[in-house]
Amino acid sequence: MFYAVDESQRRRGKAPHELAMINLLLFNLLIGVALLAGSMAAPDSLVARLKWPAVALPLALSLAVMAFTWVRAARAARGGPWFAAVHWRLTAARWRVLLLAYVVTAGVVSLAFLGGDGDTAAFEARIADLPPAMQAMERGKVTSQNMGAAIWARIGVVPLLLTVMALIMLESGALYQAGRGEVPDGLLKRFPPPADLTGYASLAERQAAAGE
């Protein structure tokens, strides 16, 4: 439905979606890139050592954006223009999907830790007294475990990236809708408009009624 809301309210309705796009395109894509880069790097490389800080920083920023959105949505629900409040609630509800993707990705990536602790010096000390043939066998096992960890990391990033891409499309559409004074019909039952705010089935009807 379309509503005859002024430009100021449309800008306020676009704000949560603009913030969501920043979160998705910047912070969450960085998480995916860090996981993929770390899975392809040599275990003793700088990239591998910085992988988890590179994941943790954008993840913390993403969670901060989510928390801010939830607070703003709750505040908007208690008062303020209805149009902006509905769009804040729309974005806040979608963050639950991203949180679920985080849980799934974390669960899959955590399987990589089952292969060992990654402490090369400690491993070499443990096998120092073994015969050369046994040492080669143990090193082969570690190499296989490292490959398994890389595979799990690459599998784990898939649900995150798919979710991020889906949310980018949804938020892009919602941003466009907010700019036109539109609210998705599915939200109207849960968040009905004020009695004095008339809805229109099409943009042309709204523009005609508003004299635009």
N, C-alpha and C positions, 0 to 999 in steps of 0.2 A: 504494500500500500504506500501511496505517496501522501505527504502532508505538507501543508503550506507553512513551513517553518522558514524563518529568515536566514540570511547568510551567516550570521553569527552562530546560530544553533547548528547549522550544517557544519561549520568549522569545528565546533565542539563535538559533533558527532563523528567527524573524521579523525579526531585526535587519538582515540584508542587504537584505531586501525593503523595509523601512521606509526605509532609506537610499536605495535605488533610487527609491522614490516621491518623496522629497524632491528628488532630482536631476532626475527627469523633470518633475515638476510645477512646480518652481521654476526651476532653471537652464536646462533645455532649452526650456521654453516662453518664457522670457525671450529666448533666442536667436532664436526664431521671430518674436516680437513686434518685436524690434529690427530684424531684417531687413525685415519688412513695413513698419514705420514709416519706416525709412530710404528704402525704395523709393517711398514716397508723398510724402515731404517735398520741398520746394523745394531745389534744389541749394545755395543760399546760406543755408539756414536752420540754426538751432542743432541741430535734430534730425538733419539730414544730416551735420553736422560731428561729432556725437557717436555716429553710427551704429556705426562700427567699434569704438570703446572699449566701447560698450554690448553688442556681440556678443562681444568678446574676454574681458570679465570673467566672464560666466556660463559661457563655453566653458572657460576655465581652471579654474573651480571644478568643472565637470562632469568634466573630465579628471582632476582631483585625486581626486574621488570614485571614478572608475573605477580609478585606480592604487591607492587605498586598498583597494578591494574585491578587486583581484587579489592584493595582498599578504596580506590576511586570508584569502583562499581558499587561497593556497599555505601559509600558516602552519597553517590548520585541517587541511589535508590531511596535514601531517606529525605531527599529534597533536591530541588533544582529542576531544570527543564527535562521533561519526559524523553524527548528525542535523544538527547545526549546520553541520558541514563540507560536507555535501551541498547545503544551501541557499546557503551562500556560493559554492560552485562553480556552482550554477545561475545566480545573478545575474551572476557574473563571466563566464560563457559568453555571456550575452545582451548584454553590453556590446560584443562584437565586431560585432553587428548595428548598434548605434548608431554605432560608429566608421565602418562602411561608409557609413551615411547621411551622416555628416560629410563624407566624401570626395566622395560624389556631389553634395551640396549645394555644397561648395566649388568643385567643377569647373564646375557650372552657373553659380554666381554670378560666378566669375572671367571668364566670357564678357562680363560687363558692362564689364570694364576694356579690352576691345578697341576701344571707341569713342572713347577719348581719355583725357587725364590729369585732366580736371575743373578745370584751372587757368583760371578765368575771366579774370583780369587778363592772363595771358600770351596767352590767345587774342585778347583785344581788342587787345593791342599788335601781334599778328601781322597783324590785318586792318585796322589803322588807316589804312594807305596805299592800301587798295583803294577803288574807286568804291563809292558807296552801294548800288548794286544788287548788287554782288558781296558786300558786307558782309552784306546781308540774306540772300543765298543761303547764305553760310557759317554765319550764325546759325541758319538753318533746318536745316542739317545737324547742328549741335550739338544743337538741340532734339530732332531725330529720334534722335540717339545717346543722349541722356538718357532718352528714352522707352524705347528698347531696353534700356538698362541696368536701368531699373525693371522691365521685363517679365521679364528674365532673373533678377532678384533674387526676384521673386514666384514664378517657376517653380521656382527652386532651393530655396525653403523648403518646397515641397510634400513631397518625399521625407523631409525631416527631420521634419516634423510628423506625417506618416503613420506613420513609424517610432516616434516618441515615443508616439503614441496606442496603437499596437499593444503596445508594451512596457508602457505603463501598465496595460492590460488583463491582460497576462501576469503582471506583478509583483503586481497586485492579487489575482489568483487564487492565486499562490504564497504570498502573505502569509496568505491564508485557509487554505491547506493547512498551512502551518507551524503555525498556531494550533491545528489539529486533530491534529497529530502525523502528518501525511501527507507522503509523498515521491512525486513523480511516477514512475510505473512505468518510463518510458523511461530514468531515471537509474540504475536498480538494476543493470543489466548493467555499466555503466561504474564505478559506485561501490557494490559490494555491501555489505550491512550486516554487522556483526559476527555471528559464528556464534551468540552467545548472545542476540541480539536477534530476537525472533519477530515476523513480520509478519502482518497480518490483512487480509483482503479488504475488510472494511467497518468503518466506525466502530463499529457496534453490536457486532461481534465483539470489537474491541479493548476497548471499554468493559466488556463482559461478562467478558473475561479479567482485566481490571485491577480489577474490582469497583467500577466507577464508577457 
